[in-house]
């Protein structure tokens, strides 16, 4: 358990972050030279979109610190925050920054490398059922893999919480003995179905399975509340294909959210360059590793060095150099009128929140809110403020409000 007295007595993450005005970078934003300067966007504003003329003035405040290394945050109906600790525990954090570990037994997690207890999401009927979902790197006899479990979260009158009826409902297959690219985000739909994003496990040649329908690596899945494939999924009738697959050709999707129309959008890690914003559609191939922007970490070209072809769909937007996207939210609130309808993406490499202003389904402007910290998750709170989770051996939660 994390003692609330420890949180209240500890010093804030940084004096510069406490109630400090943070002005987003002015247009045009330049993140530095591209890793693949010879690669060109397929359309206007597909990369390095201009900054808005009037970026928002943002004030940041650390509302909780001294937490274990966190991966995900979800707001409960009463305004408290449910967070996952990478090491394998759930915690409840109050708006005042007091944290309590959730009681009950969770499955074992493989927390080496990029593994651990990862995303958490509330079911649409949480108010009546208490049902939650969480993803984790599951240790298996033949390695590990991303799995999704369901459980009942019970909140008690004293402010504590416990989980029960824990059941693994879905497993990414095949397993692999590695510590990279687990994904993963869980996005519930109002009809009770779930989108689940996973990675392709990074290594060569196994990453090539992102292109194979019989493999669950490098895919986005669409399943029901019990973990089963939906009958109208695009490959249900395809012989040998995994019926849960929604889209393919993904590298490592760690950001996902629904827009105001209920459509799925994702943010995906590239290698050196090639981070992507996508709107994944049923049955569509997004190219990895055969078609992509960016280069390998050793400086060589990826595959044939192809950035577009007729069999795959272009990303809506891409970054070179990368922002390392993890955690994503669609802004609908009163606190930031300038951000209405924008996507907010946590940047592990960008060290802040990346704000994408949209014009229809295209990026019109890109805004950066520097926070001098790796941002693992981003959520819009019930108060309209934006909450960013820092990624380090000890995590903090930062609240962003308008600097009027």
Steps between C-alpha positions, in 0.01 A plus 500: 500500500615854427450710812313828450723670757796431277329673213393799706842546656708460188622786288331556166662361184651835416442854619493600136205268435287614794245759385741617233377648171618280213472657158480262206768546235419760234458413133670357316610217730826336398603189689835485323634327190319193369664160529391428143525838324450346154155373593217737413138512623234363269270796570501854639531529879562125535811594697629814675169682491517867600439618854173685567518879491379522859621199702336445837656635817528205736556485875632177652461368853627175648203337675672175602859377514710231658287238326648179360576495127156544342373402157135604480238722661120478489250726676238344726148648512572662840799694362772279644762347273562130444862442393711201404846448642732326256622264772152344520264692731198729467475817710229756572618863509280777639487852348708609802777256411441230761558149367381159618579161350197305376452176691452164334718265298599590144665266248879474497664746261832497319630848583839466332578743220182661369275243668289521813148599593407730216165659409176519699152598383149512644221310332219724368269353767751545783253701709278193539745210458835630626662321205848606393750371245878504522781385273830355610811319383413144600781255581445170314679167471621593150582865570251781558235703323238769541183381670177670605314422822162605635421553867248658737622812681319570827534840662439514877367790707837551668662588169668168433440252221535132419487281190329165465383260228826550312503308172731509198270541199745542212858403418718627218657204320760383430705546814856625468794504739582871492453822694392747231189627319204371698278796398247545651180698538141394566225718353142411601212587269155598621361170365726306739756392240871569542789603280833358620834615358819292515856511372697278263769417761769705322760238408583381151367285345202458734386858436416390143196325648332842515414421135366148568129443571568171681710690757381730777817713493484860378121517491198684635228266623125547541338269754186479710482534878590132540801518269341344193528621141210706366304328219543802268878525547674523160684165503244274668444312175867496394650152531788488747457860616451593863138613511565768767715708263367844409807640321858391434848629421556679832829536687427591862174684569505659846250780439133448414172685551159564345419831335173693536338271243603183681774412248829344606823700464846377597854625555773252416872480571729501199872423506733797431226711347166361394278553805145501363151636557244265343124454481496119479224360283373145462730274300753772410876436484713782647825369355747414776770383447478495119375857452597769749667833556822523700805272521631221722675588826834406342447755224418254223183514296200296614435220252507639147471856629147531358278772647183437297338245272156409371441215750540706816349817642701810583503630857288809553811661649854395586798631697868496409670545742270313734290615793476140637120510548342329800155583629242693304177690563241688297429840652142594578476745787467861608847560647677531164273647231801507262533122525139404435502199267880462518698186578734511800793259488754430770857528372770285660762652272321835456505544881151645510155491345458525124175666390371426150236745375286332237330622184265213424720191496824689429743674734478877463740606778739336744552656841749395769457543876848442652501336843863388526389146577424182309120481473357149507126572503262793445137528608236775509358532849135558593599862573621550141863519613760274339686248714842373392677199653879517512711194421796435728597264779272722710202660326303819549163622377497852357180703460490748210261794512457811291739783592241775463 
